[in-house]
Amino acid sequence: EVILTQSPGTLSLSPGERATLFCRASQSVSISYLAWFQQRPGQAPRLLIYRTSHRATGVPDRFSGSGSGTDFTLTVSELEPEDSAVYYCHQHGSTPYSFGQGTKLEIK
Amino acid sequence: QVQLQESGPGLVKPSETLSLTCTVSGISMNTDSWSWIRQPPGKGLEWIGHIYYGGSMSSNPSLWGRVTVSIDASKMQFSLKLTSVTAADTAVYFCAGGWASDYWSQGTLVTVSS
């Protein structure tokens, strides 16, 4: 089973700043099977990034993903108030699929 | 556009079976996989299981064999059965589809209580 550990647990930044979120896997994950989701309160998760670095339809180019092996990163440049949410990494390369525990991004 | 909508009881008694159905529209079901994911109140996401168009199913071992996921593509539906539920199974249940779970339902709260 692949365990995903996200850091930090909470990130508090101001509009216009840059956020860097980390996801570490307990074993290597193919870049084809690493995704990132955004979940705002009371809403379903929304796919942001798939295949490590590909933005889903309609996702602003402020969001970017990178990484390989066991270490992956989601970067949000020039933060906006609506970026306030919990972000989850997700691997779907080997069952059981798994999610990280989430990083809460707060915009001051 | 692609839409997924769950249906099923919002309250299930302990030791009984939780049953949910997800109805899909706007996309063919013969693409990728169809998943169930849940989120206990105030907590993170847990993958429950998935099924492919051809019927191949996989589920999370943490649920101790209590999960069955089935598909009826002719009705554009897939379903979840979770047996022997306890209070720990209280959660918002989502259905999702697509190669990277591109599409999600809005989620439905299922409470396990007598």
Chai-1 contact restraints between the chains, C-beta under 6 A:
chainA,res_idxA,chainB,res_idxB,connection_type,confidence,min_distance_angstrom,max_distance_angstrom,comment,restraint_id
A,A35,B,A100,contact,1.0,0.0,6.0,A-B,restraint_1
A,A44,B,F94,contact,1.0,0.0,6.0,A-B,restraint_2
A,A44,B,W104,contact,1.0,0.0,6.0,A-B,restraint_3
A,A44,B,Q106,contact,1.0,0.0,6.0,A-B,restraint_4
A,A44,B,G107,contact,1.0,0.0,6.0,A-B,restraint_5
A,P45,B,W104,contact,1.0,0.0,6.0,A-B,restraint_6
A,L47,B,D102,contact,1.0,0.0,6.0,A-B,restraint_7
A,Y50,B,A100,contact,1.0,0.0,6.0,A-B,restraint_8
A,Y88,B,L45,contact,1.0,0.0,6.0,A-B,restraint_9
A,T95,B,S58,contact,1.0,0.0,6.0,A-B,restraint_10
A,P96,B,N60,contact,1.0,0.0,6.0,A-B,restraint_11
A,Y97,B,W47,contact,1.0,0.0,6.0,A-B,restraint_12
A,F99,B,L45,contact,1.0,0.0,6.0,A-B,restraint_13
A,Q101,B,G44,contact,1.0,0.0,6.0,A-B,restraint_14
A,G102,B,G44,contact,1.0,0.0,6.0,A-B,restraint_15
